[in-house]
Every structure is written in structure tokens, then in C-alpha cells.
């Protein structure tokens, strides 16, 4: 016999106060942040180049760069052109580089569900002689590739009951 408690999804028993997705979205949760990261991933590192290529307003770019530095995703690297003052270019830290699969997954999803008639405007390719397309896929610790419906979220050691 089923009770009202049985019909409540397991997730309802756990708090979202310390949710990993929420904490991540505090850093990455706006479009301009991903535009900045996209530019850094493709090798555009200087403020004016990022601003011009991404079409991002100067003040917004200043704020996003400061936030990404504060959160440890990028760092400033000084440079000086002959006859000019010292400036900074921006480089990804290891934490920033570790977002690469996230960006590739977003591109992969967009190409599948928001395709352009002419084909993808950007492709992730393996550098060097290989040159094959790079894709992101889920894999469990034992090497299986589960379908999304075969993945279950369970409370981890940091979970807090509601």
C-alpha cells in the first residue's frame, strides 16, 4: 500500500541551500561571462580585442573580468607594447581550463538543437595531425556511457536534510 510519503520524490527530502549548480551559476550564470570565456578559449586575451570581438560593453567586460579573476578562473598577465604603458592580458587558470568541456558541451548541444543551415560556426577539433571533432560524453567511474535517464542524482556527503 502506497502512502503520501512514498509519492514524494527523494530529492524533496534534501535541501538545496548548498547546491553545486547554484554555486556554479553564481559565477557563470550570465551570457557575457560565457562570451568572455569563449574568447579566452580561442586565444583572444586582450581587453580591447575581447570587447571588439564579443561586442561586449566596456563596463560589463570590466566587471566580468574582475569577477572571473576574483573567483580564480582567470589571471592577469602583464605585457607592454613598445612606447606604451603596461597593460594586462587575461589567461585561464586551471579552474578556467577545466570549464573547456562545459563550453564544448554547450556548442555540441547548440549545434544539435539550434542548427544553422550553413553548419556550425565553430567546431572543436583535436589539435595536431588528428584533427578529428571533439565531443563531450558522460562516463561513469567504471567506464560505462550511461544515457541521461540512466543517471540518478543521490545525496552526497555534503547533502543536508530539509
WOHUVEN-V289837 format. One record per backbone hydrogen bond with DSSP energy under -0.5 kcal/mol. NH is the residue of the N-H (numbers start at 1). CO is the residue of the C=O. E is the energy in kcal/mol with one decimal. If there is no record, write none. Layout:
BEGIN
NH,CO,E + NH,CO,E
END
This chain:
BEGIN
7,3,-1.0 + 8,5,-1.1 + 12,9,-1.8 + 13,10,-2.0 + 14,11,-1.6 + 15,160,-3.6 + 19,16,-1.7 + 23,19,-2.2 + 24,20,-2.4 + 25,21,-2.7 + 26,22,-1.4 + 27,23,-0.6 + 27,24,-1.2 + 28,24,-2.5 + 29,25,-2.0 + 33,30,-0.5 + 34,30,-1.1 + 35,31,-1.9 + 36,32,-2.5 + 37,33,-2.5 + 38,34,-2.7 + 39,35,-2.1 + 40,36,-2.2 + 41,37,-2.8 + 42,38,-1.7 + 43,40,-1.1 + 44,39,-2.8 + 45,43,-0.7 + 47,88,-0.7 + 50,46,-3.0 + 51,47,-2.9 + 52,48,-2.5 + 53,49,-2.6 + 54,50,-2.6 + 55,51,-1.4 + 56,51,-1.0 + 61,57,-2.7 + 62,58,-2.5 + 63,59,-2.3 + 64,60,-2.7 + 65,61,-2.9 + 66,62,-2.1 + 67,63,-2.3 + 68,64,-2.6 + 69,65,-2.3 + 70,66,-2.7 + 71,67,-2.2 + 72,69,-1.4 + 73,68,-2.6 + 74,68,-1.2 + 75,91,-2.5 + 77,89,-2.6 + 79,87,-2.6 + 81,85,-0.5 + 84,81,-2.3 + 87,79,-3.2 + 89,77,-2.7 + 90,45,-2.6 + 91,75,-2.5 + 93,73,-2.4 + 97,93,-2.9 + 98,94,-2.1 + 99,96,-1.7 + 100,97,-2.0 + 102,99,-0.7 + 103,99,-2.1 + 104,100,-2.6 + 105,101,-2.5 + 106,102,-2.2 + 107,103,-2.3 + 108,104,-2.7 + 109,105,-2.6 + 110,106,-2.7 + 111,107,-2.8 + 112,108,-1.5 + 113,109,-2.8 + 114,110,-2.6 + 119,116,-1.5 + 125,123,-0.6 + 126,132,-2.9 + 130,127,-0.6 + 131,126,-1.1 + 134,124,-2.8 + 140,144,-2.5 + 143,140,-2.2 + 146,144,-0.7 + 150,147,-2.4 + 151,148,-1.6 + 154,152,-0.6 + 159,156,-1.9 + 162,13,-1.8
END
